[in-house]
């Protein structure tokens, strides 16, 4: 019987060194400093998030609206291309890309699963040769970027739901997943083989309680 397997990769802190969302937003604002004025409101939003008064999804949405809201599609596409041209050779985990390539050579179906927004994650996944990209979706108003989320924030339990939908489509497949964050532990527990990559000390301690492997990549 031929091997049927699916390899799920998280993005930030796993395939990429650091956080792509922060880098993407910061780079866009640096090119358009006038938008710093629009971002002043985010101080209060982040303060409320840290106090548990707003959700991660609401915070992400407000950041996107303040930093990119109203930009036209051509401008966003041009900036995304410049961002990825730098990110892929300079910001990727060497070990992560090696693991990705190993799964590719095995003929596995490659899935990029990220809470980061589709405005750049879909194109990044395409350039890295993923068969499927699942990420947080953001709304457009015609040719103008809205910034409002038009679907769930693909984080925590929502990643488990994404996995379950994949499993229903490929019932016989063995599913492997690589992710770095504490919030990814439910996903890593749910799949056939979960690997915590570059996890914090606390996450590693929790991983020991479950059948979750741990690895340290170059992030």
C-alpha positions as CSV (number, residue, x, y, z in Angstrom):
1,X,0.0,0.0,0.0
2,X,1.3,3.5,-0.9
3,X,2.1,5.9,1.9
4,X,-0.6,8.5,2.5
5,X,0.5,11.3,4.8
6,X,-0.2,14.9,5.5
7,X,2.4,17.3,7.0
8,X,1.0,20.4,8.7
9,X,3.4,23.3,9.3
10,X,2.8,26.3,11.5
11,X,4.5,29.5,10.2
12,X,5.7,31.9,12.9
13,X,8.4,30.5,15.2
14,X,8.3,27.3,13.2
15,X,9.1,27.7,9.5
16,X,10.0,31.4,10.1
17,X,12.3,32.8,12.6
18,X,10.2,35.2,14.7
19,X,6.8,36.7,13.9
20,X,5.9,37.5,10.3
21,X,2.8,39.6,11.3
22,X,4.8,42.1,13.3
23,X,7.5,42.3,10.6
24,X,4.9,42.7,7.8
25,X,3.0,45.5,9.7
26,X,6.1,47.3,10.8
27,X,7.6,47.2,7.3
28,X,4.4,48.7,5.8
29,X,4.3,51.5,8.3
30,X,8.0,52.3,7.8
31,X,7.3,52.9,4.1
32,X,4.3,55.1,5.0
33,X,5.2,56.9,8.3
34,X,2.0,59.0,8.0
35,X,0.1,55.9,9.1
36,X,1.8,56.1,12.5
37,X,-0.9,58.6,13.4
38,X,-3.6,56.1,12.6
39,X,-1.8,53.5,14.8
40,X,-1.9,55.6,18.0
41,X,-5.2,54.1,18.8
42,X,-3.5,50.7,19.0
43,X,-1.9,51.6,22.3
44,X,-5.2,51.4,24.0
45,X,-6.2,48.3,22.1
46,X,-3.1,46.4,23.1
47,X,-3.5,47.5,26.7
48,X,-7.0,46.1,26.7
49,X,-5.8,42.9,25.1
50,X,-3.1,42.4,27.8
51,X,-5.8,42.9,30.4
52,X,-8.0,40.3,28.7
53,X,-10.7,42.8,27.7
54,X,-10.4,42.2,24.0
55,X,-9.6,39.0,22.1
56,X,-6.6,38.2,20.0
57,X,-8.9,38.3,16.9
58,X,-10.2,41.7,17.8
59,X,-6.7,43.0,18.4
60,X,-5.4,41.6,15.1
61,X,-8.3,43.2,13.2
62,X,-7.7,46.6,14.7
63,X,-4.0,46.4,13.9
64,X,-4.8,45.5,10.3
65,X,-7.4,48.3,10.0
66,X,-5.1,50.9,11.4
67,X,-1.9,49.9,9.5
68,X,-3.2,48.8,6.1
69,X,-6.9,49.8,6.0
70,X,-7.9,51.6,2.8
71,X,-4.7,50.6,0.8
72,X,-5.4,49.5,-2.7
73,X,-4.8,46.0,-4.0
74,X,-1.9,47.0,-6.2
75,X,-0.1,48.7,-3.4
76,X,-0.6,45.7,-1.1
77,X,0.5,43.3,-3.7
78,X,3.7,45.2,-4.5
79,X,4.6,45.5,-0.8
80,X,3.8,41.8,-0.2
81,X,6.2,40.9,-3.0
82,X,9.0,43.0,-1.6
83,X,8.3,41.6,1.9
84,X,8.5,37.9,0.7
85,X,11.6,38.6,-1.5
86,X,13.4,39.5,1.8
87,X,11.7,37.0,4.1
88,X,12.3,33.8,2.1
89,X,16.1,33.9,1.8
90,X,16.7,35.7,5.1
91,X,14.0,34.8,7.6
92,X,13.2,31.2,7.1
93,X,14.4,28.4,9.4
94,X,17.0,26.4,7.7
95,X,16.1,23.2,9.6
96,X,12.4,23.9,9.0
97,X,12.9,24.1,5.2
98,X,14.9,20.8,5.4
99,X,12.0,19.1,7.2
100,X,9.6,20.5,4.7
101,X,11.7,19.2,1.8
102,X,11.9,15.8,3.4
103,X,8.1,15.5,3.5
104,X,7.9,16.8,-0.1
105,X,10.3,14.1,-1.3
106,X,8.2,11.5,0.5
107,X,5.2,12.6,-1.5
108,X,3.3,14.0,1.5
109,X,0.5,16.6,1.2
110,X,1.9,19.8,2.6
111,X,-0.4,22.1,4.5
112,X,0.5,25.5,5.9
113,X,-1.6,26.3,8.9
114,X,-1.2,29.8,10.4
115,X,-3.1,32.4,12.4
116,X,-1.4,35.1,10.3
117,X,-3.5,36.9,7.7
118,X,-4.0,35.7,4.1
119,X,-2.8,39.0,2.7
120,X,0.7,37.5,2.6
121,X,0.5,34.0,3.9
122,X,-1.3,32.6,0.9
123,X,1.4,33.9,-1.5
124,X,4.2,32.7,0.9
125,X,2.7,29.2,0.9
126,X,2.5,29.2,-2.9
127,X,6.2,30.2,-3.2
128,X,7.2,27.5,-0.7
129,X,5.3,24.9,-2.7
130,X,2.5,24.0,-0.2
131,X,-0.4,22.1,-1.6
132,X,-2.9,23.9,0.7
133,X,-2.8,27.1,2.8
134,X,-5.2,27.7,5.8
135,X,-4.9,31.0,7.5
136,X,-6.9,33.9,8.9
137,X,-8.9,35.6,6.2
138,X,-9.2,39.3,5.8
139,X,-11.9,41.3,3.9
140,X,-11.6,43.6,0.9
141,X,-14.0,46.3,-0.2
142,X,-13.6,46.0,-3.9
143,X,-10.0,47.0,-4.6
144,X,-9.5,48.5,-1.1
145,X,-8.2,46.6,1.9
146,X,-10.7,46.6,4.7
147,X,-8.7,44.9,7.5
148,X,-11.8,43.3,9.0
149,X,-11.6,39.6,9.6
150,X,-14.0,37.6,7.5
151,X,-13.5,34.3,9.2
152,X,-12.2,32.9,12.4
153,X,-8.7,33.7,13.8
154,X,-6.9,30.4,13.0
155,X,-5.4,30.0,16.5
156,X,-5.7,27.5,19.3
157,X,-8.8,25.3,19.1
158,X,-9.6,26.7,15.7
159,X,-6.5,24.9,14.4
160,X,-7.9,21.6,15.8
161,X,-11.1,22.2,13.9
162,X,-9.1,22.8,10.7
163,X,-7.3,19.5,11.3
164,X,-10.6,17.7,11.8
165,X,-11.9,19.0,8.5
166,X,-8.7,17.8,6.8
167,X,-9.1,14.4,8.5
168,X,-12.6,14.1,7.1
169,X,-11.3,14.6,3.6
170,X,-8.3,12.3,4.0
171,X,-9.6,9.7,6.5
172,X,-6.9,7.2,5.8
173,X,-4.0,9.6,6.0
174,X,-1.4,9.8,8.8
175,X,-1.2,13.5,9.9
176,X,2.0,15.0,11.2
177,X,2.1,18.5,12.6
178,X,4.9,20.9,13.6
179,X,4.2,24.0,15.7
180,X,5.8,26.2,18.3
181,X,3.3,27.9,20.6
182,X,1.6,26.9,23.7
183,X,-1.7,27.5,22.0
184,X,-0.7,24.9,19.4
185,X,-0.6,22.0,21.9
186,X,-4.2,21.0,21.3
187,X,-3.5,20.6,17.6
188,X,-0.3,18.6,18.4
189,X,-2.2,16.3,20.7
190,X,-5.0,15.8,18.1
191,X,-2.8,14.7,15.1
192,X,-1.2,11.3,14.7
193,X,2.3,12.7,15.4
194,X,2.8,16.1,16.9
195,X,6.1,17.9,17.2
196,X,6.6,21.0,19.4
197,X,9.2,23.1,17.7
198,X,11.2,25.8,19.6
199,X,8.8,25.6,22.4
200,X,9.1,27.6,25.6
201,X,10.1,25.8,28.8
202,X,6.5,25.7,30.0
203,X,5.3,24.3,26.6
204,X,8.0,21.7,26.7
205,X,7.0,20.6,30.2
206,X,3.4,20.3,29.1
207,X,4.4,18.4,26.0
208,X,6.1,15.8,28.2
209,X,2.6,15.0,29.7
210,X,1.3,14.0,26.2
211,X,2.7,12.0,23.3
212,X,4.2,15.1,21.7
213,X,7.8,15.2,20.5
214,X,10.0,18.3,20.9
215,X,12.6,19.6,18.6
216,X,14.7,22.8,18.5
217,X,15.2,24.3,15.1
218,X,17.2,27.4,14.1
219,X,14.7,30.1,15.1
